[in-house]
Amino acid sequence: MVIPETVYQEIINAGATEPATLAIKSLKWIKKGSVNNLTLVMNLQTKLDPG
């Protein structure tokens, strides 16, 4: 699974003992990646927060 850097930071900042934080740090199949379709990102940001 590839998640954007912003999503990664939002999860990590939730707290060191949160289940999602522990999972994202330990599961090797979760990777950070870059978004390629910036137009889609800009359109989605009108409805969603960055994370």
PDB file as gemmi writes it, atoms N, CA and C in Angstrom:
CRYST1    1.000    1.000    1.000  90.00  90.00  90.00 P 1                      
ATOM      1  N   MET A   1       0.845  -1.139   0.000  1.00  0.00           N  
ATOM      2  CA  MET A   1       0.000   0.000   0.000  1.00  0.00           C  
ATOM      3  C   MET A   1       0.906   1.222   0.000  1.00  0.00           C  
ATOM      4  N   VAL A   2       0.583   2.193  -0.837  1.00  0.00           N  
ATOM      5  CA  VAL A   2       1.342   3.438  -0.894  1.00  0.00           C  
ATOM      6  C   VAL A   2       0.440   4.563  -0.411  1.00  0.00           C  
ATOM      7  N   ILE A   3       0.958   5.338   0.539  1.00  0.00           N  
ATOM      8  CA  ILE A   3       0.204   6.475   1.060  1.00  0.00           C  
ATOM      9  C   ILE A   3       1.017   7.746   0.852  1.00  0.00           C  
ATOM     10  N   PRO A   4       0.347   8.875   0.631  1.00  0.00           N  
ATOM     11  CA  PRO A   4       1.066  10.137   0.465  1.00  0.00           C  
ATOM     12  C   PRO A   4       1.773  10.556   1.755  1.00  0.00           C  
ATOM     13  N   GLU A   5       2.816  11.342   1.611  1.00  0.00           N  
ATOM     14  CA  GLU A   5       3.588  11.844   2.750  1.00  0.00           C  
ATOM     15  C   GLU A   5       2.690  12.564   3.752  1.00  0.00           C  
ATOM     16  N   THR A   6       1.733  13.346   3.272  1.00  0.00           N  
ATOM     17  CA  THR A   6       0.841  14.090   4.167  1.00  0.00           C  
ATOM     18  C   THR A   6       0.021  13.151   5.038  1.00  0.00           C  
ATOM     19  N   VAL A   7      -0.464  12.074   4.474  1.00  0.00           N  
ATOM     20  CA  VAL A   7      -1.231  11.088   5.237  1.00  0.00           C  
ATOM     21  C   VAL A   7      -0.323  10.425   6.267  1.00  0.00           C  
ATOM     22  N   TYR A   8       0.878  10.078   5.855  1.00  0.00           N  
ATOM     23  CA  TYR A   8       1.851   9.476   6.771  1.00  0.00           C  
ATOM     24  C   TYR A   8       2.086  10.391   7.970  1.00  0.00           C  
ATOM     25  N   GLN A   9       2.333  11.670   7.713  1.00  0.00           N  
ATOM     26  CA  GLN A   9       2.601  12.618   8.799  1.00  0.00           C  
ATOM     27  C   GLN A   9       1.392  12.768   9.719  1.00  0.00           C  
ATOM     28  N   GLU A  10       0.197  12.791   9.151  1.00  0.00           N  
ATOM     29  CA  GLU A  10      -1.017  12.914   9.964  1.00  0.00           C  
ATOM     30  C   GLU A  10      -1.151  11.719  10.914  1.00  0.00           C  
ATOM     31  N   ILE A  11      -0.859  10.542  10.420  1.00  0.00           N  
ATOM     32  CA  ILE A  11      -0.961   9.339  11.257  1.00  0.00           C  
ATOM     33  C   ILE A  11       0.127   9.334  12.330  1.00  0.00           C  
ATOM     34  N   ILE A  12       1.351   9.643  11.942  1.00  0.00           N  
ATOM     35  CA  ILE A  12       2.468   9.652  12.892  1.00  0.00           C  
ATOM     36  C   ILE A  12       2.241  10.691  13.994  1.00  0.00           C  
ATOM     37  N   ASN A  13       1.690  11.837  13.634  1.00  0.00           N  
ATOM     38  CA  ASN A  13       1.459  12.907  14.603  1.00  0.00           C  
ATOM     39  C   ASN A  13       0.293  12.615  15.540  1.00  0.00           C  
ATOM     40  N   ALA A  14      -0.460  11.556  15.275  1.00  0.00           N  
ATOM     41  CA  ALA A  14      -1.602  11.205  16.128  1.00  0.00           C  
ATOM     42  C   ALA A  14      -1.146  10.722  17.497  1.00  0.00           C  
ATOM     43  N   GLY A  15       0.062  10.218  17.581  1.00  0.00           N  
ATOM     44  CA  GLY A  15       0.582   9.745  18.866  1.00  0.00           C  
ATOM     45  C   GLY A  15       1.284   8.411  18.728  1.00  0.00           C  
ATOM     46  N   ALA A  16       2.330   8.251  19.489  1.00  0.00           N  
ATOM     47  CA  ALA A  16       3.191   7.068  19.377  1.00  0.00           C  
ATOM     48  C   ALA A  16       2.493   5.771  19.759  1.00  0.00           C  
ATOM     49  N   THR A  17       1.458   5.840  20.583  1.00  0.00           N  
ATOM     50  CA  THR A  17       0.798   4.605  21.023  1.00  0.00           C  
ATOM     51  C   THR A  17      -0.494   4.309  20.269  1.00  0.00           C  
ATOM     52  N   GLU A  18      -0.856   5.156  19.333  1.00  0.00           N  
ATOM     53  CA  GLU A  18      -2.062   4.909  18.535  1.00  0.00           C  
ATOM     54  C   GLU A  18      -1.845   3.679  17.651  1.00  0.00           C  
ATOM     55  N   PRO A  19      -2.857   2.826  17.505  1.00  0.00           N  
ATOM     56  CA  PRO A  19      -2.704   1.618  16.676  1.00  0.00           C  
ATOM     57  C   PRO A  19      -2.247   1.917  15.246  1.00  0.00           C  
ATOM     58  N   ALA A  20      -2.786   2.972  14.641  1.00  0.00           N  
ATOM     59  CA  ALA A  20      -2.394   3.299  13.264  1.00  0.00           C  
ATOM     60  C   ALA A  20      -0.925   3.698  13.195  1.00  0.00           C  
ATOM     61  N   THR A  21      -0.452   4.432  14.192  1.00  0.00           N  
ATOM     62  CA  THR A  21       0.955   4.841  14.224  1.00  0.00           C  
ATOM     63  C   THR A  21       1.862   3.625  14.361  1.00  0.00           C  
ATOM     64  N   LEU A  22       1.507   2.731  15.252  1.00  0.00           N  
ATOM     65  CA  LEU A  22       2.303   1.514  15.431  1.00  0.00           C  
ATOM     66  C   LEU A  22       2.317   0.679  14.155  1.00  0.00           C  
ATOM     67  N   ALA A  23       1.173   0.580  13.500  1.00  0.00           N  
ATOM     68  CA  ALA A  23       1.082  -0.219  12.272  1.00  0.00           C  
ATOM     69  C   ALA A  23       1.915   0.381  11.153  1.00  0.00           C  
ATOM     70  N   ILE A  24       1.776   1.677  10.951  1.00  0.00           N  
ATOM     71  CA  ILE A  24       2.475   2.313   9.830  1.00  0.00           C  
ATOM     72  C   ILE A  24       3.990   2.250  10.001  1.00  0.00           C  
ATOM     73  N   LYS A  25       4.451   2.229  11.243  1.00  0.00           N  
ATOM     74  CA  LYS A  25       5.892   2.145  11.493  1.00  0.00           C  
ATOM     75  C   LYS A  25       6.426   0.718  11.376  1.00  0.00           C  
ATOM     76  N   SER A  26       5.578  -0.276  11.584  1.00  0.00           N  
ATOM     77  CA  SER A  26       6.080  -1.649  11.624  1.00  0.00           C  
ATOM     78  C   SER A  26       5.750  -2.488  10.390  1.00  0.00           C  
ATOM     79  N   LEU A  27       4.697  -2.175   9.684  1.00  0.00           N  
ATOM     80  CA  LEU A  27       4.307  -2.981   8.525  1.00  0.00           C  
ATOM     81  C   LEU A  27       5.108  -2.574   7.294  1.00  0.00           C  
ATOM     82  N   LYS A  28       5.843  -3.513   6.761  1.00  0.00           N  
ATOM     83  CA  LYS A  28       6.730  -3.231   5.624  1.00  0.00           C  
ATOM     84  C   LYS A  28       5.977  -3.020   4.314  1.00  0.00           C  
ATOM     85  N   TRP A  29       4.713  -3.432   4.255  1.00  0.00           N  
ATOM     86  CA  TRP A  29       3.961  -3.291   3.014  1.00  0.00           C  
ATOM     87  C   TRP A  29       3.275  -1.932   2.908  1.00  0.00           C  
ATOM     88  N   ILE A  30       3.439  -1.071   3.911  1.00  0.00           N  
ATOM     89  CA  ILE A  30       2.941   0.303   3.834  1.00  0.00           C  
ATOM     90  C   ILE A  30       4.127   1.198   3.504  1.00  0.00           C  
ATOM     91  N   LYS A  31       4.050   1.880   2.383  1.00  0.00           N  
ATOM     92  CA  LYS A  31       5.135   2.735   1.905  1.00  0.00           C  
ATOM     93  C   LYS A  31       4.622   4.157   1.693  1.00  0.00           C  
ATOM     94  N   LYS A  32       5.533   5.120   1.810  1.00  0.00           N  
ATOM     95  CA  LYS A  32       5.223   6.509   1.468  1.00  0.00           C  
ATOM     96  C   LYS A  32       5.511   6.707  -0.007  1.00  0.00           C  
ATOM     97  N   GLY A  33       4.683   7.499  -0.656  1.00  0.00           N  
ATOM     98  CA  GLY A  33       4.902   7.779  -2.062  1.00  0.00           C  
ATOM     99  C   GLY A  33       4.468   9.179  -2.417  1.00  0.00           C  
ATOM    100  N   SER A  34       4.816   9.584  -3.613  1.00  0.00           N  
ATOM    101  CA  SER A  34       4.450  10.904  -4.111  1.00  0.00           C  
ATOM    102  C   SER A  34       3.185  10.817  -4.948  1.00  0.00           C  
ATOM    103  N   VAL A  35       2.449  11.899  -4.942  1.00  0.00           N  
ATOM    104  CA  VAL A  35       1.254  11.996  -5.771  1.00  0.00           C  
ATOM    105  C   VAL A  35       1.681  12.479  -7.150  1.00  0.00           C  
ATOM    106  N   ASN A  36       1.179  11.836  -8.187  1.00  0.00           N  
ATOM    107  CA  ASN A  36       1.541  12.213  -9.550  1.00  0.00           C  
ATOM    108  C   ASN A  36       0.521  13.119 -10.218  1.00  0.00           C  
ATOM    109  N   ASN A  37      -0.739  12.974  -9.873  1.00  0.00           N  
ATOM    110  CA  ASN A  37      -1.798  13.733 -10.525  1.00  0.00           C  
ATOM    111  C   ASN A  37      -2.158  14.948  -9.667  1.00  0.00           C  
ATOM    112  N   LEU A  38      -1.410  16.043  -9.847  1.00  0.00           N  
ATOM    113  CA  LEU A  38      -1.614  17.234  -9.024  1.00  0.00           C  
ATOM    114  C   LEU A  38      -2.956  17.908  -9.297  1.00  0.00           C  
ATOM    115  N   THR A  39      -3.461  17.790 -10.506  1.00  0.00           N  
ATOM    116  CA  THR A  39      -4.772  18.353 -10.819  1.00  0.00           C  
ATOM    117  C   THR A  39      -5.848  17.670  -9.995  1.00  0.00           C  
ATOM    118  N   LEU A  40      -5.790  16.358  -9.903  1.00  0.00           N  
ATOM    119  CA  LEU A  40      -6.749  15.612  -9.096  1.00  0.00           C  
ATOM    120  C   LEU A  40      -6.620  15.991  -7.622  1.00  0.00           C  
ATOM    121  N   VAL A  41      -5.399  16.129  -7.144  1.00  0.00           N  
ATOM    122  CA  VAL A  41      -5.179  16.528  -5.749  1.00  0.00           C  
ATOM    123  C   VAL A  41      -5.828  17.877  -5.483  1.00  0.00           C  
ATOM    124  N   MET A  42      -5.620  18.829  -6.362  1.00  0.00           N  
ATOM    125  CA  MET A  42      -6.196  20.168  -6.170  1.00  0.00           C  
ATOM    126  C   MET A  42      -7.717  20.113  -6.166  1.00  0.00           C  
ATOM    127  N   ASN A  43      -8.300  19.298  -7.019  1.00  0.00           N  
ATOM    128  CA  ASN A  43      -9.758  19.150  -7.040  1.00  0.00           C  
ATOM    129  C   ASN A  43     -10.265  18.499  -5.760  1.00  0.00           C  
ATOM    130  N   LEU A  44      -9.574  17.487  -5.285  1.00  0.00           N  
ATOM    131  CA  LEU A  44      -9.995  16.800  -4.065  1.00  0.00           C  
ATOM    132  C   LEU A  44      -9.831  17.678  -2.829  1.00  0.00           C  
ATOM    133  N   GLN A  45      -8.863  18.583  -2.841  1.00  0.00           N  
ATOM    134  CA  GLN A  45      -8.633  19.445  -1.684  1.00  0.00           C  
ATOM    135  C   GLN A  45      -9.780  20.415  -1.441  1.00  0.00           C  
ATOM    136  N   THR A  46     -10.649  20.587  -2.416  1.00  0.00           N  
ATOM    137  CA  THR A  46     -11.826  21.432  -2.186  1.00  0.00           C  
ATOM    138  C   THR A  46     -12.853  20.705  -1.327  1.00  0.00           C  
ATOM    139  N   LYS A  47     -12.708  19.372  -1.209  1.00  0.00           N  
ATOM    140  CA  LYS A  47     -13.661  18.562  -0.448  1.00  0.00           C  
ATOM    141  C   LYS A  47     -13.029  17.834   0.740  1.00  0.00           C  
ATOM    142  N   LEU A  48     -11.712  17.627   0.700  1.00  0.00           N  
ATOM    143  CA  LEU A  48     -11.019  16.830   1.718  1.00  0.00           C  
ATOM    144  C   LEU A  48      -9.865  17.616   2.317  1.00  0.00           C  
ATOM    145  N   ASP A  49      -9.462  17.236   3.536  1.00  0.00           N  
ATOM    146  CA  ASP A  49      -8.260  17.846   4.105  1.00  0.00           C  
ATOM    147  C   ASP A  49      -7.032  17.153   3.512  1.00  0.00           C  
ATOM    148  N   PRO A  50      -5.843  17.733   3.660  1.00  0.00           N  
ATOM    149  CA  PRO A  50      -4.648  17.160   3.025  1.00  0.00           C  
ATOM    150  C   PRO A  50      -4.317  15.738   3.459  1.00  0.00           C  
ATOM    151  N   GLY A  51      -4.673  15.361   4.676  1.00  0.00           N  
ATOM    152  CA  GLY A  51      -4.323  14.022   5.153  1.00  0.00           C  
ATOM    153  C   GLY A  51      -5.409  13.038   4.890  1.00  0.00           C  
TER     154      GLY A  51                                                      
END                                                                             
